[in-house]
């Protein structure tokens, strides 16, 4: 049996939370405070994000920041934004 891995399709923010929407309908959320470069960046710079070519993580070129879905120090929540 072949299982397809969910990939990142969109990145969203509010004032305190980073959310990554996945291709299987889930949205993974983490406190923005876990990403020091994102916290320090102006909101306009946070919006200049791209999904990595592997589609596993958001990446901010000008901030040199990745928010890896599989990062070992991050426990993502799938509840409420």
PyMOL commands that set and color helices and strands:
alter all, ss='L'
color gray80, all
select helices_A, chain A and resi 32-34+36-40+43-46
alter helices_A, ss='H'
color red, helices_A
select strands_A, chain A and resi 8-13+17-22+27-31+50-51+57-60+65-68
alter strands_A, ss='S'
color yellow, strands_A
deselect
rebuild
show_as cartoon
